[in-house]
Amino acid sequence: SGALVYFIYSVLCFVPSYQQIPRRCATQEALRAKECCPSWEGDGSPCGASSGRGFCKDVEVPDQPDGPQYPFSGLDDREKWPLVFYNRTCQCTGNFMGFSCADCKFGYFGVNCNEKRESIRRNVFHLSRAERIRLVSYLNLAKQTTSSDYVVATGTYQEMENGSNPMFADVSSYDVFVWMHYYVSRNALLGGPGNVWTDVDFAHWGPAFLPWHRVYLLHWEHEIRKLTGDMSFTIPYWDWRDAQGCDVCTDELMGGRSPQDPSLLSPGSVFSSWRVLCSRAADYDDRGMLCDAGGEGPLRRNPGNHNRNVVERLPTSAEVEFTLSLINYDTGAVDRGANMSFRNTLEGFGDPQTGLGNSSHMSMHAALHVFMNGSMSSVQGSANDPIFLLHHAFVDSIYEQWLRRHRPSPSQYPDSDAPIGHNSEYHMVPFLPLHRNRDFFISSKDLGYEYSYLLDANQRLAESMRPYLEELQDVWPWLLLAGLCGGIAAVTTAAAVLTAKRRYGGSSWLRVNKWKDLFALPEREPLICSGDTEETKARNYNTTI
């Protein structure tokens, strides 16, 4: 089952992810020059240098030692990211960001990136009907639209003959992010079929787990905004505390269960037609190659029918609170064995009741993946399932709560000796533009977003009323029209009555009783108890009192 796959991978230290390359840097010329400094379309200069947006600069990588989990050097394209591919990239200035400095830093908007705005990520069940429809539509649009900015690598740099033979593939905007989550945590290819190193992951099993996924969601949110033009879009979260099942598994949201096959999605959901990629990591390992970005079958999910020896149940409120109470961000070797580590416990390898690492059962973040028992349970392919986004948004909100509660100093994030990819100054694999892990060991408010359930009381009240007001906004024209029609009808009726009174004056048929009788229908007083007929022997409203 999917849960067993996830368990085996976790025991073997296996969890792949992705790499995306800007389309304009996926050329033979750029790869040979090892330079990714595309021109900004606004002025035609590299990195928008002529407009002061940025400049092309040598990449500086840290030299702090990594932990012992990965004992190799120079064997994997992700080492000292991004030097294997590029040693010069755009360094953006001010509030500008992006591989060509064409975008704004997170939290900034406008042509000149000088409009600071805070976005709100909301509980998916608090969205209005229109917002729920919009969410599903945007996800499906991203799945069906080829990315205009990025391609994905289908070969190693060595297989590309050091850039002479570029190996890249077009994928959808959604699948760029699926590929990223495969590439960042894939096994290291040591050469030849089946020759891999499993104890390596550049975004899991270490302190970068939370900052990396924070950046991942921010970029995903940013891509949806660019694709749709909806700058107000935010990723909703699924609050899974104390849930008894998959509350979001409905056709209105993330897709219900197929009545024909419990491991597939209902044909009433648009997600039932989706095809996954990069989910067969074991096959790629056996062949000693990267995922080829080809379709691999339908999205699968069978929530609740997982291996109970791996995950007993979904996380509880008490377990979340215990996790939040842990003072230290990470401890010891800052890997899956870390004791009393907030990061390790939230990730799911520390016991959420004792804080001890290398727990015999998975919990918290990992528990959700196992519980879904399908595409979500195979970590390398987990981002194929759109529930991944809702789940990780809530994980990120717990991370945000911890940051606000404990206000850690930057020194809490390890500078050295963390698993490869996790030291504070390491560039996150495989992001271009470049981001360092420690830069996202900060509050979400500094990055321009907030969670609705973390607002103060007055703001939460306003938020709770918002979907109802939006629904009312959608129907108010019809209510207004109905009111106008009713008013016109009332005025017309009154005018008719007045006209009739003037015309007939004191005619006897206009007396009140006669006027009523004109519209009266014959009846046999059905609400009065009577034993006279069979029709009135049955119970009615009066007899039920």
Secondary structure by P-SEA (a helix, b strand, c coil): caaaaaaaaaaacbbbbccccccccccaaaaaaccccccccccccccccccccbbbbcbbbbcccccccccccccccccccccccccbbbbcccccccccccccccccccccccbbbbbbbcccccccaaaaaaaaaaaaaaaaccccccccccccccccccccbbbbbbbcaaaaaaaaaaaacccccccccccccccccccccccaaaaaaaaaaaaaaaaaaaacccccbbbbbbcccccccccccccccccccccccccccccccccccccccccaaaaaaaacccccccccccccccccccccccccccccaaaaaaaaaccccccccccccccccaaaaaaccccccccccccccccaaaaaaaaaccccccccccccccaaaaaaaaaaaaaaaaaaacccccccccccccccccccccccccccccccccccccccccccccccccccaaaaaaaaaaaaaaaaaacaaaaaaaaaaaaaaaaaaaaaaaaaaaaccccccccaaaaaaaacccccccccccccccccccccccccc
